[in-house]
Amino acid sequence: MFRKSAIILVIFLIGTGCSFSTDGIGHLAEICDNGIDDDGDGFIDCLDMDCQQECNPVENCDNGVDDDGDGFVDCDDADCTAQCNSQENCNNGVDDDGDGAIDCDDTDCAASANCQTDEICDNNIDDDGDGYADCDDSDCADECTLREICNNGIDDDNDGWLDCEDQDCFTHQVCNETEETICNDMIDNDGDGYIDCEDTDCSSSPQCDPQAETNCSDGLDNDGDGDFDCDDSDCDASPYCNPESNCNDNLDNDGDGDFDCDDSDCDASPYCNPESNCNDNLDNDGDGDFDCDDSDCDASPYCNPETNCNDGIDNDSDGDIDCADSDCSGSAGCIVEICDDYIDNNADGDVDCLDSECFGVSYCGDCDPYTGAGCASGHCYIDKTNGFVPRCFQTGGTKTSGIPCNGPNDCAQGFYCTDGGYSSVCLNLCYPAVNDNCPNGRYCREFTDWQYVTGTVWGLCWYN
C-alpha cells in the first residue's frame, strides 16, 4: 500500500511541473527572470537579494570581458570612466591612477622606456630610456670592451686619448651628463636617477651641508659661514625670507603659518591699515577707496546719517543732535513753518497759524482756538479785546452754533461769541487761509471785513 502511494505522489509531482532547484541547503532558489517568488521570501527576481550579483553585475575594467553585459568592455564602459581616465606617469614618483602602485611598480608602466632597466648594447635602441643607446650607455661598459672606457682614467684603445678626450667618448653618457643644478627642488635635474642631495653633484651645495643654517629667524649664524638668517643663501626658500605676497586673498602665501593681515609682512599693506579719516576726501590707506566709499568707514558717523531728527539723541555720534545735524536738513521736523504763506512748510499737517511753531506770532495769537492747543488750561478763544487773535483762558464753555452766549469763553472750542452783548450767539470759527468750510450754508468772513478790525487772519462763519 505504501509503495503504491509513493508512486502516485511522484507521478503527481512530475505532472504538476514542480521544480526541485534549491539553494544547496534544501530551500528553493530564486530564479531571477521569471516573475515568480521562487524561494517564497516575499521578493521577486531582481528585488530578491539572492539576485543581486546577477541583476547588478560590476564591470571589471581590465579583464577584456563585458562583465555587466551592457555591450561595452573595460574602458569602453562608462562605469570605468574614472579608472580609465587616470593614466600612470611612469617617472614622477606619484600614484597618478590611484591604484596603489607608483611609476614602474604599476603594471601600466611595463612597456615604458623609463621602466626598462637593461640596455641591449647592439640594437641601436635606447632600451632603458636614459637617452643613450648601445655602447654610449654606461650600462654596456662590459660588452663594449673594444672601445675607450670613458671614465676610468686609462687610454683603453691606445690611441693617445683618455676618457672623454677620446672621440669614442664624445657621445658617451658620462661625457654628456649635466650636473644637478638645483639641490632643493625635489627634481632630478640631470636625469641620473638621483634627486637633490642624493646626487653627488650636490655634495658641496649649502642645501646639502649638514651644517646649513638651521633657523632663519633667530638672529644667529647657525652654520658659521658668516651669514645669518635671511642673509644666508640656505634660507632663500624659507617662508621667513619670502614676504606675504598678497594681503587680501585669505592664503598663507609665504607658508609661515600666518596669512593676510595676521602676517607681519602685511603691516604696511593698505588692506591692513583702515581708512583713518572718513571725512577728508583722501584715500588714507591707499586702497583706491576714500572716505565713505571705503568699507573701513562703514561704522563711521560721517557715513551713517542721523536716523531720528526728533529724539534728542546724537544718533550718528558726530556731535550734532537732531535738527542741528546737517543730515536732518530735509527732515519735516527741522523745516521752520512760515506762518503766512498758506503752505505746510514742515509737512506736519498744520498750516500757518494752526502750526504750533507759529504760536506767539502777532497775527496768529498764542494758541489754536479750534483745539485749545498751546494753552495749559486747554481753553483758547478769539478775543475782540485782544485784536481778534486767540489767547488762553482759564475756563471754557460748551455752547455751540446759534446758542446765546455771554463772553468769548462761554462757547465751546472752535466757536466765537459774536459780541458779548444782548444778541450774542456762538458761531463757528473759520481760518480763511486754509479752511473756509462753514456749516448750514454760511460763508467764512474774515474779521478784517469789519472796517475797524486789522492784524488778524481768523474769520467767522457768517450769515449769507
BALO-238439 format. One record per residue: x, y, z of N, C-alpha, C in turn; residue in one letter. Coordinates in steps of 0.02 Angstrom, whole numbers, plus 50000, padded with zeros to 5 digits. Example, Ala and Ser with C-alpha at 12.3 -4.5 7.8 and 13.67 -1.06 7.14 Angstrom:
// residues 2
506604971650390506154977550390506604983550390A 506424988850354506844994750357506455000250394S 
This chain:
// residues 464
500424993950000500005000050000500435006350000M 500975006550041501425012350046501785013449980F 502045007949949502405008549886501935011449832R 501325009449831500855011849781500725019349790K 500665021549853500535028749867501125032949846S 501735030349858502345034049840502375035049766A 502215029749728502255030149655501755035349630I 501165035249659500645040149639500875047249652I 501225048449711501465055249729501985057749679L 502445053149660502965055149612502655057049546V 502175052849524501845054349460501485061049463I 501185062649522500835069049531501315075049526F 501875074449560502355079949560502625081249491L 502775075749454503035076549387502505079649343I 501895077549353501355080149311501215087449324G 501335089949384501195097049400501775101549385T 502345098749363502915102949343503285105849401G 503265102849461503605105549520504365105449508C 504715111149529505445111649521505785109749585S 506355106449579506735104649638507385108649644F 507415114349606508015118649610508055121449681S 508635120749712508715123049781509335127349786T 509415130249845510005134349858510565130349889D 510525123949888511065119649913510935117249983G 510445120150017510295117750085509565115650090I 509285114050034508605111350035508075116450021G 508245122950018507745128050003507705129249929H 507115131149904507055132749834507455139149820L 507835139349765508235145149747507815149849704A 507965156449710507605161349670507865161349599E 507405160749550507575161649480507455169049464I 507965172349435507965179749434507625182849374C 507295179049332507005182149273506335178849252D 505975175949302505355172549283504735175649312N 504815181249349504235184649377503895180949433G 504245176049465503955171949518504385172449580I 504065172549638504435172349702504595165049716D 505135162449685505285155349688505445152949759D 505805157149798506005154749865505525156849920D 504965160249899504435161849947504635166650002G 505135171249987505345175950040505005182750032D 504535183249985504165189449976504475194149924G 505045192249894505385196549845505465192649780F 505325196049723505315192849658505905195049616I 506225190349583506765191649535507285196449563D 507425202049529507985206549548507845210349613C 507235210049639507095213049704507325208549761L 507485202349744507715197449794508475198049801D 508735198449862509445199149875509845193449843M 509515187549834509875181949804510085183549732D 509755188449701509895190049631510335196249623C 510615198649678510995204949675511565204549625Q 511955199149627512525198549582512305197849510Q 511775193849499511555192649431511215198849401E 510865202749443510495208549418510915214949419C 511445215049457511855221149461512585219549453N 512775216749396513485214949386513915221149384P 514535220749406515015226249406515535225149352V 515675230349312516175229649259516875229749288E 517265224649272517975224449289518335227749230N 518725232949244518965237449192519605235149157C 519865229349174520495227349142520535219849128D 519955216449116519975209249105519725207249036N 519575212048993519375210548924518685207348920G 518275207748973517615204548974517075209748987V 516495208848954515925213348967515565210649028D 515815212249088515565209249150514835210949164D 514635217149148513955219049165513465218149107D 513705215349051513265213548996512925219348962G 513245225448964512925231148932513185232448862D 513615227848837513875228448769514525232248764G 514785234548822515415238348822515915234948868F 516535234548845517045230748881517565235548909V 517765234148972518305237849006518225245448997D 518735248948971518735256248969518225259148920C 517915254848877517375257248835516725257848873D 516705254948933516105255148976516125261549018D 515575265249020515545271549058515685270449132A 515565264249157515705262849227516445263549243D 516865263349192517595263349202517905270149188C 517475275349179517735281849159518275284349206T 518115284349272518595287149320519255283249321A 519195276549319519795272349323520215272949260Q 519885273349202520255273249138520515280149120C 520235285449150520475292149134521095293949172N 521265290149223521865291449262522415286949235S 522925289849204523465286049175524095287149215Q 524445281849228525055282249269525615285549231E 525895290849261526515293849235527085289949266N 527535287349225527995282149249528645284749278C 528715291249287529345293649315529265299949357N 528665300649392528575306649433528495305249507N 528555298849527528515297249598527825297949627G 527295298149584526605299249607526175293449582V 525695291249624525215286149604524655289549565D 524765290949500524305295149462523615292049454D 523585285349445522925282249434522615279349496D 522945280649554522645278849618522535271449628G 522965267249597522865260049606523345257049658D 523715261449692524165259149744524865257649721G 524985257749655525655256349629525925262649596A 526565264049608526865270349585527385268949531I 527365273049477527865272749423527965265549398D 528575263249399528735256749369528445250849407C 528205252149470527875246749506527165245549481D 526915250149441526245249649412526285245749347D 525855240749338525875236749277525745240849215T 525425246849223525315251149166525975253449135D 526515253249174527155255749151527625250149126C 527345244149118527775238449099528145239749034A 527815243348987528125244448922528485251148918A 528475255048972528785261748971529545261148968S 529845265448927530585265548922530905266948989A 530545271049030530825272749096530875266649142N 530505261449125530495255649169530885249749138C 531235250949083531665245849055532355246649087Q 532535242049128533155242749167533765240249131T 533685236349078534265233449044534345236348975D 534935239048962535095241548895535365235748853E 535065234648794535335229948745535845233748704I 536465231148701537025235248679537175234948605C 536735231748565536895231248494536285231848449D 535765235348473535155235848432534985242948411N 535465247548426535355254648408534725257648439N 534515254848495533915257248530534105259148602I 533825264648625533925266648696533415262748737D 533595256548753533115252048786532905254348855D 533345257448893533165259348961532935266648966D 532875269948908532575276548906532965281848942G 533645281048946534035286248981534355291148933D 534205290348868534465295048819535095292648784G 535345286848803535955284148774535835277048750Y 536065275548688535935268948658536585264948652A 536515258548660537055253748649537695255748688D 538265256048653538905257148688538985264148715C 538535268748697538565275348728538265275348798D 537925269948815537615269248881538105265948928D 538185268748988538655265949036538485258849055S 537855256949046537655250049063538015244949018D 538285247148961538595242548913539355242448918C 539615244948973540345245448979540685238648971A 540375233448998540695226848995540675223948925D 540135225248887540065222248821540445226248767E 540595232348781540915236748731541665237648747C 542015232048760542705232448783543195234648729T 542975234448665543435236348613543485243848605L 543085247448641543105254648637543415257548700R 543515264048697543785267548755543275267448811E 543495265448870543065266148929543135273348952I 542575276648958542585283948961542655286949031C 542735282949082542765285949148543245282049195N 543795279049164544245275249208544955278049210N 545065283649175545735286749176546255282949138G 546055278349093546535274149055546395275048980I 546935275048941546865275148868546765268048846D 546135265748849545995258648838546145256448766D 546045260748718546145258748648546825261048620D 547255263748666547945265648648547985270348588N 547485275048585547525279848530547795286548553D 548025286848616548315292948643547825297648676G 547205295648679546685299848708546345296048765W 546235299748820545935296548879545205298748887L 544805293848905544115295248927543755300148880D 543495305548909543065310048869543445313948817C 544135313748818544515317048765544545312648703E 544395306148710544395301448655543755302348615D 543815302648549543215303648508542705298048516Q 542955292148539542475286748552541985288748606D 542175293548649541755295348707541375301848697C 541445304948639541125311448629540365311148641F 540065305548623539345305048633539155300648692T 539655298548730539525294048786539165297548843H 538775293748879538375296448934538785300148985Q 539345297149006539725300249061540045306749039V 540105307748974540415313848949539905319148930C 539275317548938538755322348919538255323648975N 538375321049032537915322249088537975329349112E 537395332249127537385338849159537345337749235T 537585342549271537575341949344536885343749371E 536755341149430536145343049466536185350449479E 535735354349448535805361649451535475364849512T 534935361749536534595364449595534535358749646I 534765359949705534825354549753534275354449805C 533745358249794533205358149844532525358949811N 532455356149748531825356949713531455350349703D 531725344749732531425338149727531365335849655M 531815338149611531815336149540532505333349522I 532505328049482533145325149457533345329149396D 533685334849407533835339549353534275336549299N 534755332149318535205329449267535005322449244D 534445319949268534185313649244534605307549258G 535005307849312535425302149327535125297449379D 534505298849397534165294549445534235296749517G 534615302049528534705304449597534435311549602Y 534085312749658533735319149667534075323249722I 534185329649708534435334349758535055331649794D 535025331449861535615329749900535825322449892C 535415318249860535615311349846536115311149789E 536145316449748536595316849691537265319649715D 537805316349695538475318649716538625325549690T 538275327649637538385334449612538225339649665D 537805337749713537585342449764537985341949829C 538535338249826538905337049889539165343549920S 539305348449878539565354749905539035360149911S 538415358249896537875363249900537705364949972S 537585371349986537405373250055536765369650077P 536315368250028535695364950047535815357750072Q 536385354950052536535348050072537075347750125C 537275353550150537775353950203537435352450270D 537655347350305537345345850370537395351650420P 537845356250403537925362050448537555368150420Q 537085367050374536725372650344536355376650397A 536195382950380535815387250426535175383650445E 535085382250508534515378150531533915382250551T 534025388550568533475392750589533545399550556N 533045401450518533095407650478532785413650510C 532625413150574532305418950607532525419650679S 533155417250695533365417650765533925422650776D 534145426150721534675431150729535355428050741G 535435421450727536075417950739536355415250673L 537025414750670537365411750613537445404350630D 536935400350618536925393350640537465389150608N 537635390550544538125386350511538825389450509D 538905395350542539565398350548539885400350483G 539465402150432539755404050368539795411650360D 539645415250415539695422450413539045425950396G 538545422050373537895424850357537365421750402D 536895425750425536375422950467535685424750442F 535225420250459534525421050440534445422350366D 534055427350346533895428250275534485430650233C 535045432750265535635434550226536015428350205D 535845422550234536165416250216535775413050159D 536125410950105535775407950048535405401550067S 535615398450124535255392550146534515394150159D 534365400450171533685402550190533285405350132C 533545404550072533205407650014532485405250007D 532365398950025531685396350016531275396750080A 531565399550133531205399850197530625404650194S 530055402850223529485407550223529655413950260P 530125413550307530305419650343530675424550298Y 530935422050243531335426350199530955427950134C 530335425850131529915427350073529255430250098N 529185436850093528605440050124527945437950094P 527405438850133526725437650108526615441950047E 526445438749990526405442449927525725445649915S 525215443049948524545445849939524205446050007N 524005451950027523735452850095522975452750097C 522665450450043521935450750042521635444750005N 521985438850008521735433149970521575427150014D 521615427950081521475422550129521935416550119N 522545417750093523035412450084523675414050122L 524015408850145524665409650177525185409150122D 525305414750087525725414650027526445412650042N 526695414450101527395412850115527475406750160D 526925403450176526965397250212527245397750282G 527165403450315527425404150383526895403150436D 526295401150415525765399750463525295405550474G 525475411450450525055417450457524845419750387D 524215421850380524005424250315523685431050319F 523755434650263523475441350256523695445850315D 523225449350345523415454350395523675451450460C 523615444850470523905441750529524665440850520D 524905441550458525615440850444525945447750450D 526495448150487526835454550498527075457550432S 527155453250380527365455850315526855460850288D 526235460450312525705464650286525575470850329C 526025472150376525905477850421525795484350385D 526145485150329526085491550293525575491250236A 525245485550228524765484850172524145489250185S 523895492350132523285496350141522695492150164P 522705485650147522155481350169522175480250244Y 522745481450274522825480150345522865486550385C 522765492250353522775498650387522135502350367N 521645502450409520995505350390521025512750375P 520545515050336520475522150321520435525950387E 520915530550397520985533850463520525539950470S 520315542750415519875548650418519345547850365N 518725547750385518185546250339517835552550313C 518155558250322517825564550303518325569650277N 518885567250246519395571850222519505571550147D 519105567550111519165566850039519845564150018N 520175560350062520825557250047520775549750053L 521175546250013521225538950018521785537350068D 521625537650133522145537150185522515530550184N 522175525150166522515518550169522745516150100D 522655520350049522935518749984522635512649950G 522015511049966521705505149935521255506949876D 521245513349857520855515449799520175518149817G 519965517349879519325519949902519445525149957D 519055530449957519145535450010518495537150044F 518575539350107518005541250148517465535850148D 516845537750138516285533050146516255527650092C 516645528450038516675523249987517115517450009D 517505518650062517955513450089517575509550142D 517585502850137517215498750185517465499750257S 518085502250264518345503650331517905508750367D 517535512750328517145518250358516415516350368C 516255509950361515555507950366515235510050432D 515635510050486515355511650552515465518950571A 515785522850527515935529750543515295533950548S 515255538550596514665542850600514585547150538P 515145548550503515085552550442514745548650386Y 514745542150393514465537950340513805534850361C 513555536850418512905534350442512495540250465N 512005542450426511635548550442511225548050506P 511055553950533510625554350591509965550850574E 509775545750613509195541650596508545544450623T 508575548450675507965551350704508105558650721N 507725562950690507865570150697507435573450750C 507125569350793506675572450842506675568550908N 507265565350924507285561350985507775563951037D 508105569651021508575572551069509205568451078G 509345564051029509935559651033510375560850972I 511045560550983511515561050928511605554150899D 511155551950855511135545050830511765543050794N 512075547550757512665545650718513325547750752D 513275550250815513875551750855514345556650821S 514065561450784514515566350752514525572950791D 514205573050849514215578950891513625583650882G 513215582250831512635586450818511995582350829D 511505585550861510895582050881510305584550840I 509895579850818509265581450784509355586750730D 508975592150733508975597050679509625600850673C 510055600450724510715603650720511185599650676A 510995593350660511395589050617511195590250544D 511695591350501511545592750430511165587050397S 511235580950426510855575250398510105576550401D 509885580950447509165582150457508915588250420C 509335590950375509135597150342508485596350303S 508355590350278507735589350240507175586350280G 507285585250344506765582150385506205587050399S 505585584450398505005588750409505045592350475A 505295588850526505325591850592505855597250599G 506275597850548506815602650551506715608450503C 506145608650468505985614250423505525618950462I 505705625350463505325630450501504695632250461V 504135632250497503495634150466503475641650455E 503315643550392503175650550377502435651650390I 502275656850429501605657250458501095661150417C 501285663350357500805667350319500835665950244D 501055659650225501105658250153500605652950131D 500135650950176499625646050161499915639150142Y 500535637650163500865631250146501085627750210I 501015621250210501255617250267502005615950256D 502425620850273503135620550255503505614650286N 503345612950347503705607450381503335600850377N 502815600650335502455594450320502215590750382A 502005594550433501755591250494500995591050496D 500665593350442499935593050438499585599450460G 499975604250487499675610450511499955616250470D 499515620650447499705626150403499695632750441V 500215636650429500245643450455500075643750529D 499565647750548499425648950619499165642850656C 498965637650619498745631550652499345627450676L 499955629050654500565625550673500825628450738D 500985624250784501215626650850501835630950845S 502225630150789502815634350781502625641750773E 501985642850754501765649750742501415652950802C 501335648850855501025651750916501475657350941F 501175663050956501565668750980501685673950927G 501605671950863501645676950809501045681450815V 501145687950808500635692850824499955691450792S 499955690050728499315689050694499035682050704Y 499445677550731499205670750744498935669950815C 499155674150860498945673550929499365668450967G 499125666551027499525662251071499345654851066D 498805653151031498575646251035498115644650977C 497865638450977497415636050924496705636050951D 496275640650926495595641250952495145635350933P 495375631250885494985625250868495055619850921Y 495675618850945495815613150988496025615051059T 496215621351069496465623351135497205622151143G 497535619351091498245618051094498625624551105A 499145624151146499545630051163499365632951229G 498805630551260498595633151325498635627551377C 498925629051433498965624151487498265622051510A 497805626751507497115625351529496725621651475S 496975622051412496615618951357496055623251330G 496025629651350495485634051329495775639951291H 495625640351226495885645651184495305648551144C 495235655251146494675658551112494905664951078Y 494525666851024494635673250991494355678651038I 494755683551050494545688951097494565695551060D 493965698751053493955705051015494345710451052K 494405709751117494795714651155495545713551145T 495725707951113496435706351101496595706751027N 496205710850991496335711750919496085706050877G 495595702450902495305696750867495825691350850F 496305690350896496785684750890496695680350951V 496875673950946496745669251002497195670651062P 496895669251121497285669351183496995664151230R 497375662551283497175657351330496705660151384C 496225655951404495775657451459495825651851510F 495685653351572495715648351624495135643451619Q 494555645851595493965641551590493685641951520T 493255637251503492935637251438492225634851443G 491845636051389491145634151389491005628151345G 490365626751335490165620851296489645622651243T 489465628951238488925630951193489165630751120K 488705628851076488875628151006488465632950963T 488455631850898488185636550850487455638450864S 487335645050866486665647750873486425648450944G 486815646150992486605646551062486845653251090I 486405656951125486605663351154487195662451202P 487625667551203488225667051245488365673751277C 488805673451325488995679551361489745679251374N 490115682251330490845682351337491185677251291G 491825678651273492175674451223492275667251244P 492325665751309492465658951331491845655251355N 491255657851333490635654651352490445649151301D 490795649151244490655644251191491145638351197C 490995633351159491455627651155492045629551110A 492595625351111493165626651068492945626450995Q 493205631150955493035631450884492455636050870G 492205639350923491645643950914491835650850941F 491455655950917491585662850938490935665950962Y 490965669351019490375672951045490355679751011C 489835680850970489855686350921489975693250950T 489695694651010489795701551034489875701851109D 489535697451142489545697651215488995701951243G 488575704451200488025708651223487365704851223G 486815708651216486145705851222485995700651169Y 486235701851105486065697351049486635692551031S 487075691651076487665687451061487485680051058S 487765676651007487685669450999488365666350979V 488405659950990489025656350969488985654650895C 489505656450857489555654650786490215651050773L 490225646850721490835643050704491395647750682N 492005646350707492595649850683492805646850616L 493175650750578493495648050517494165651550507C 494585648150465495255650750452495305651350376Y 495145657050348495085657750275495695655450236P 496285655750266496885654050229496885646750208A 496605642350250496645635250234495985631550240V 495495634250273494875630650283494295635650289N 493915636450235493355641150237492685637450233D 492705631150252492085627250252491665629050313N 491075631150301490625632950356489975629050349C 489655627450405489035623550402488425627750386P 487885624350369487225627450362487225632950310N 487635632150256487615636950202487925643650218G 488245644350274488565650750292489245651250256R 489535657150257490185658150224490685660750274Y 491315659750256491865661650302492035668950289C 491875673050338492005680250333492575682150380R 493095685050352493665686950393493465692750439E 493765692550497493625697950544493825704750516F 494325704650471494555710950442494055713950395T 493505710150378492995713050336492635718850371D 492635718350438492355723850475492875729450476W 492665735350461493135740850448493605742150507Q 493375740750565493785742750622494265737150644Y 494285731450607494705725750628495315725150582V 495915724550611496535723450573496985718750612T 497485715950577498005712150611497805705250634G 497305702050601497115695250618496995691250555T 497065684750558496965680450499496355675950509V 495995676750562495445672350578494795674950548W 494265670750548493625672650520493055669450557G 492455671150535491845668950569491355666350516L 491025660750529490525658050483489885662350489C 489815666650440489305671950446488695670350402W 488155673850416487545672750379487605675250308Y 487285671650262487275673950193486795679750186N 
